[in-house]
Amino acid sequence: MTQSRLDLAFPDGHPGGEVLFVGALAADDLSPLDPQHLQIAQGNFPDHHALAARGYRVAPDVDGSFDAAIVRLPRAKAEARARIADAAGRLPQGADLWIDGQKTDGIDAILKEMRTLAQVSDVISKAHGKIFRVTVPAGDWLPGDWRATEREVLPGFVTRPGVFSADGVDAGSRMLADHLPDRLPTRIVDLGAGWGWLAAQALKRDSITELHLVEANHAALESARRNVTDPRAHYHWADARDFRLREPVNGVVMNPPFHEGRQADPRLGGAFIATAARLLTGAGRLWMVANRHLPYESVLSEHFGQVHEIAGDSRFKVIEATAAGKGSATQRKGGRR
């Protein structure tokens, strides 16, 4: 949200009472709101960590009721509806529910829907987006399918609105799983583990003694806990770009993201590659899948001595890399941390 929309919505400052803000981002200027009476719900680890460092009360999930709420729309429509339904369910009749979003994130469509469901006022347009106020009606006024319920996408696998590939297994992850060796190293990290399908496929190998699932999306990681119950699995709500373990591992698998919001940014995948290299022993191996057009070969060659494409098609490429020839992880970074 731009500062201008928040300022225009609350020209006199904090609206009073306890306010819930669902989806506030790390860089947001929240100065119109009183931190002492503001609770932020944010399940993306980098945003959560940054907001907490600024002194705000922030949690991936919140409990209790509030006097007013602000909802930031995410990209995914199902997640946007789920956020609205959750916030609305924590407000009394007549309370103000503010909804904010960019045009590219569907704010106009949500505004149209809200006008058929409740009283809408104070529609403010600014900076390629809108913020508007909904007066919460009595009773159960939102459609039941807006709730953030888990969905079984495969036998034994559930997902939640807003997680990556929430409707089924990503084709790239499936290709990567199909080309993993029958025997994997003993200690594995799955960077960007999502709802855990790839980790579950890797854990079919008896050679693995521990597998670390690293995921920044709290909802995805909670689904992974449900989906992967193998005692060898360990879960980390963390930013994969700066994730560390006390001891190096000898294998990494990953299907790294390459979007920041709606903008393609291959630097994200490059940061995942750098993390993989840092986590691995000198003889450790990385197996990753990426969209065919993404130029990861140069960053792979910076961190790994041997890089091979072992499978692929017109959409994806599966790459195996080893640090052999580049020195061990401890040598590259000046000692074990």
HELIX and SHEET records of a PDB file:
HELIX    1   1 GLN A    3  ALA A    9  1                                   7    
HELIX    2   2 PRO A   35  HIS A   37  5                                   3    
HELIX    3   3 PHE A   45  ALA A   53  1                                   9    
HELIX    4   4 LYS A   77  ALA A   88  1                                  12    
HELIX    5   5 LYS A  103  ASP A  105  5                                   3    
HELIX    6   6 ILE A  107  ARG A  115  1                                   9    
HELIX    7   7 GLY A  144  TRP A  146  5                                   3    
HELIX    8   8 ALA A  171  ASP A  178  1                                   8    
HELIX    9   9 TRP A  197  ALA A  202  1                                   6    
HELIX   10  10 HIS A  218  ASN A  227  1                                  10    
HELIX   11  11 ALA A  240  ASP A  242  5                                   3    
HELIX   12  12 ARG A  267  LEU A  279  1                                  13    
HELIX   13  13 GLU A  297  HIS A  303  1                                   7    
HELIX   14  14 ALA A  329  LYS A  333  1                                   5    
SHEET    1   A 7 ARG A  57  ALA A  59  0                                        
SHEET    2   A 7 LEU A  38  ALA A  41  1                                        
SHEET    3   A 7 VAL A  19  VAL A  22  1                                        
SHEET    4   A 7 ALA A  68  ARG A  72  1                                        
SHEET    5   A 7 ASP A  96  GLN A 102  1                                        
SHEET    6   A 7 GLY A 129  THR A 135 -1                                        
SHEET    7   A 7 GLN A 119  LYS A 126 -1                                        
SHEET    1   B 2 ARG A 151  LEU A 154  0                                        
SHEET    2   B 2 PHE A 157  THR A 159 -1                                        
SHEET    1   C 7 ALA A 233  TRP A 237  0                                        
SHEET    2   C 7 GLU A 210  GLU A 215  1                                        
SHEET    3   C 7 ARG A 187  LEU A 191  1                                        
SHEET    4   C 7 VAL A 249  MET A 254  1                                        
SHEET    5   C 7 LEU A 280  ASN A 291  1                                        
SHEET    6   C 7 PHE A 316  THR A 322 -1                                        
SHEET    7   C 7 GLN A 306  GLY A 312 -1                                        
SHEET    1   D 2 HIS A 259  GLU A 260  0                                        
SHEET    2   D 2 GLN A 263  ALA A 264 -1                                        
END                                                                             
